[in-house]
């Protein structure tokens, strides 16, 4: 269980520094050791803070000992790296997460009625804070599907700034993932440029004091990422944006190269993709 306090919580420190410094820190979704190694190596090379992000899938497929390994690996780095559990929807996943040394978790009650969402979040956030774990919440609905997330057939519900401020006060949450047209699982015609209401994101950032989190980032142009950062995004969840080159390399070379060579070259490619994003998000040199 987490032995540190909320006051020196890694995710809180990383994101509050980003919020004050007007840059963003990537939260890199990792599914295997290659991803974890790539984030740590990139962060150390770029002297950038970083967040390694796991899904509840990891809790069940790779298990609690893998989580402990990732946390130990991240915390041994020469730069600040936090480990975050994304999208805890099932109560059993929250219960398990609170027995593990995560720096932060996301409690996702966004499919619930608001009163239920507030109650579930507030109860579990109080418990998490006592363990030194910070908590991200989602308000509004970021439509679409992602690993372990249900597809929602309703239209995206945009986050209302004043309601978001009240929600954060009532729950005691540390970070907010707003809905402003961002979508999980890919964009249709016109892409994110057509759907994102960055003016709304900016208004939320001026209304809510806590750092904001950007979900639904593939595919998104470099220019739009920069606009989101300028509008107040402090944590940007990144998945395929840094993983596709690695996946393509492995798919093309598995069976052709020795496994050791495949791993070394694959991690190098993955690392370079993460380094590029750290430069883009302006987190390089901020550690």
CORGI-V333767 format. One record per pair of residues at least 24 apart in sequence whose ideal C-beta (glycine too) atoms are under 8 Angstrom apart, sorted by the first residue. I is the first residue (numbers start at 0). GAP is how many residues later the second one is. D is the distance in Angstrom with one decimal. If there is no record, write none. Layout:
i=<I;I>
gap=<GAP;GAP>
d=<D;D>
//
This chain:
i=<0;0;0;0;0;1;1;1;1;1;1;2;2;3;4;5;5;5;5;7;8;8;8;8;8;9;9;9;9;9;9;10;10;10;10;10;10;10;10;11;11;11;12;13;13;13;13;14;14;14;14;15;16;16;17;17;17;17;17;17;18;18;18;20;21;21;21;22;22;22;22;22;23;23;23;23;23;23;23;23;23;23;23;24;24;24;24;24;24;24;24;25;25;25;25;25;25;25;25;25;25;25;26;26;26;26;26;26;26;26;26;26;27;27;27;27;27;27;28;28;28;28;28;28;28;28;28;29;29;30;30;30;33;33;33;33;33;34;34;34;35;35;35;36;36;36;36;37;37;37;37;37;37;37;38;38;38;39;39;39;39;40;40;41;41;41;41;41;42;42;42;42;42;42;43;43;43;44;44;45;45;45;45;45;45;46;46;46;46;46;47;47;47;47;47;47;47;48;48;48;48;48;48;49;49;49;49;49;49;49;50;50;50;50;50;50;51;51;51;51;52;52;52;52;52;53;53;53;53;54;54;54;54;54;55;55;55;55;55;55;55;55;55;56;56;58;58;58;58;58;63;63;63;66;66;66;67;67;70;70;70;70;78;79;83;85;86;86;86;86;88;88;88;93;97;97;97;97;97;101;102;102;103;103;103;103;103;103;104;104;104;105;105;105;105;105;106;106;106;106;107;107;107;108;108;109;109;109;109;109;109;110;110;110;113;116;117;117;117;120;120;121;121;121;124;124;124;125;128;133;133;134;134;134;135;135;135;135;135;135;135;136;136;136;136;136;136;136;137;137;137;137;137;138;138;138;138;138;138;138;139;139;139;140;141;141;141;141;141;141;141;142;142;142;143;143;143;143;143;144;144;145;145;148;150;155;155;157;157;158;158;160;160;160;160;160;160;161;163;163;163;164;164;167;167;167;172;173;173;174;174;174;174;174;174;175;175;175;175;175;175;176;176;176;176;177;177;177;179;181;181;181;181;182;183;183;184;185;185;186;190;190;190;191;191;191;191;191;191;192;192;195;195;197;197;197;198;200;200;200;200;201;201;203;204;204;204;205;210;212;216;221;224;224;225;228;228;235;237;240;240;241;241;241;241;241;242;242;243;244;244;244;244;245;245>
gap=<97;98;99;100;130;99;100;101;129;130;131;98;129;128;127;123;126;127;128;124;94;95;123;124;125;65;70;71;72;93;94;40;71;73;92;93;123;163;164;92;122;162;67;35;37;66;68;160;196;219;220;195;32;269;31;193;216;217;265;268;192;213;215;265;207;208;260;206;258;259;260;263;190;201;204;205;209;210;211;212;257;258;259;24;25;26;209;210;211;256;258;24;25;210;211;212;216;248;251;252;255;257;24;25;26;57;59;186;208;209;210;211;24;25;210;211;214;246;24;25;26;57;118;208;209;210;214;24;40;24;26;27;212;229;232;233;236;208;211;235;34;37;38;36;230;233;234;204;208;229;232;233;235;236;35;42;235;33;34;37;41;226;230;229;230;232;233;236;34;36;38;231;235;244;33;34;35;226;230;229;232;233;237;238;239;32;237;238;239;240;31;230;235;236;237;238;239;30;31;32;234;237;238;29;30;31;32;224;228;233;30;31;32;33;53;184;29;30;31;32;30;31;32;33;184;29;30;31;32;30;31;32;92;93;29;30;31;32;33;34;37;41;92;90;91;26;34;37;38;41;32;35;36;33;34;35;32;33;29;30;31;32;208;207;52;151;59;60;61;62;59;60;61;30;26;29;30;33;35;31;30;31;29;30;31;32;70;71;28;30;31;29;30;31;32;71;28;29;30;66;29;30;41;28;29;28;29;30;31;32;69;30;39;41;53;50;49;52;53;50;52;48;49;50;46;47;48;46;43;40;41;38;39;40;37;38;39;40;41;77;99;30;31;34;36;38;39;40;38;39;40;41;77;24;25;28;37;38;39;40;38;39;40;38;35;37;40;41;42;73;74;36;40;41;39;40;41;42;72;39;40;38;39;35;34;25;27;39;42;41;45;39;42;43;45;46;47;45;40;43;44;42;43;40;41;42;37;36;37;35;36;37;38;59;60;28;32;34;35;36;37;35;36;37;38;26;34;35;24;32;33;34;35;33;31;32;31;32;33;32;28;29;30;24;25;27;28;29;32;28;31;28;32;29;30;33;32;27;30;31;32;29;30;28;26;27;28;26;24;24;24;58;55;56;54;52;53;45;39;32;36;28;31;32;34;35;27;30;29;24;25;27;28;24;27>
d=<7.9;6.1;7.6;6.8;6.1;5.0;7.1;7.8;4.8;4.5;5.5;7.8;7.2;4.6;4.9;5.2;5.3;7.7;6.5;8.0;6.2;7.2;6.0;7.3;4.8;7.8;6.0;7.5;3.9;4.4;7.9;6.5;4.2;6.0;4.6;3.8;5.0;7.6;7.7;7.6;4.8;5.8;6.8;4.6;6.7;5.5;5.7;6.2;4.1;5.0;5.5;6.4;7.2;7.1;7.4;6.8;4.3;7.3;7.0;7.6;4.6;7.9;4.5;6.3;7.3;7.6;7.7;6.6;6.1;3.8;5.3;6.2;7.5;7.9;7.7;4.6;5.4;5.7;6.7;4.8;4.4;7.1;6.6;5.2;6.4;6.0;6.9;5.9;7.4;6.9;5.1;6.2;6.9;5.6;8.0;4.8;7.7;7.2;5.4;6.5;5.8;6.9;4.0;7.8;4.4;5.9;7.6;7.6;5.4;6.7;4.8;6.7;6.1;6.0;5.4;7.9;6.1;6.2;4.9;7.7;7.0;7.1;8.0;6.8;6.9;4.3;7.5;6.4;7.4;7.9;7.8;7.4;6.9;6.8;5.8;5.2;5.9;7.1;7.9;6.5;5.5;5.9;7.4;8.0;5.1;7.8;7.7;7.7;7.4;5.5;3.6;4.4;7.6;5.4;8.0;7.1;5.7;6.4;6.6;5.1;6.4;7.3;4.7;4.9;7.8;3.7;4.5;6.1;6.3;5.0;5.7;7.8;7.2;7.0;6.0;5.4;5.7;7.4;6.2;5.5;4.6;7.0;7.6;4.1;7.2;6.1;6.7;5.3;7.5;4.6;6.6;4.3;4.4;4.9;7.1;6.1;5.6;6.3;4.6;7.0;6.0;6.1;5.2;7.3;7.8;4.9;7.7;7.9;7.4;7.5;7.1;4.9;7.4;5.2;8.0;6.8;6.3;7.3;5.0;7.1;7.9;4.9;7.7;5.2;6.5;6.9;7.3;5.5;6.9;7.6;5.5;6.5;4.8;5.8;7.0;7.9;6.7;6.2;7.6;7.2;4.5;7.9;5.4;5.4;5.5;7.6;6.3;5.6;7.1;8.0;7.3;7.5;5.8;5.1;7.5;7.3;7.0;6.4;7.8;4.8;7.1;7.7;3.7;5.9;7.4;7.1;7.0;7.9;6.5;5.9;7.3;7.3;7.9;5.5;7.6;6.1;6.2;6.1;7.0;5.8;6.9;6.9;6.1;4.3;6.5;6.3;7.2;7.6;6.2;6.0;7.3;7.3;4.1;7.1;7.1;7.2;5.8;7.5;5.8;8.0;7.6;5.4;7.8;7.4;7.7;4.2;6.8;6.9;5.3;7.1;7.9;7.0;7.0;6.6;7.7;8.0;6.6;5.3;5.8;4.2;6.3;6.4;4.7;6.4;5.7;4.9;5.8;6.7;7.0;4.1;7.1;5.4;5.5;7.4;6.9;6.8;4.2;7.3;6.1;5.7;7.8;7.5;7.7;6.2;4.3;7.4;6.2;7.0;7.6;4.3;8.0;7.4;7.5;7.3;5.3;5.2;6.4;7.6;6.5;7.2;6.2;3.0;7.8;5.7;6.9;5.0;5.7;6.6;5.7;5.1;5.6;7.9;5.3;7.0;4.6;3.6;3.9;7.3;6.8;6.1;4.5;4.2;5.6;6.2;7.9;6.7;6.9;7.1;6.4;7.4;6.1;7.7;5.1;4.9;7.8;3.9;7.1;6.5;5.8;6.6;5.2;5.2;5.3;5.7;7.7;5.7;6.9;6.1;7.7;5.6;5.1;7.3;5.3;7.9;6.5;7.6;5.7;5.6;7.7;5.6;6.6;7.5;4.1;7.6;5.3;5.0;6.1;7.9;7.2;6.7;5.9;3.6;7.6;4.7;6.4;5.1;7.8;6.6;7.6;6.8;6.7;7.8;8.0;7.6;8.0;7.4;4.9;7.6;5.8;7.0;6.0;6.8;7.5;5.5;6.4;4.8;7.7;6.5;4.5;6.1;6.9;4.0;5.9;7.0;6.3;2.5;7.8;7.4;6.2;6.8;6.2;5.7;6.2;7.0;7.3;6.6;7.0;6.3;6.0;7.7;6.5;7.0;4.2;5.0;7.9;5.6;7.2;7.4;7.8;5.3;7.4;7.8;5.2;4.0;6.7>
//
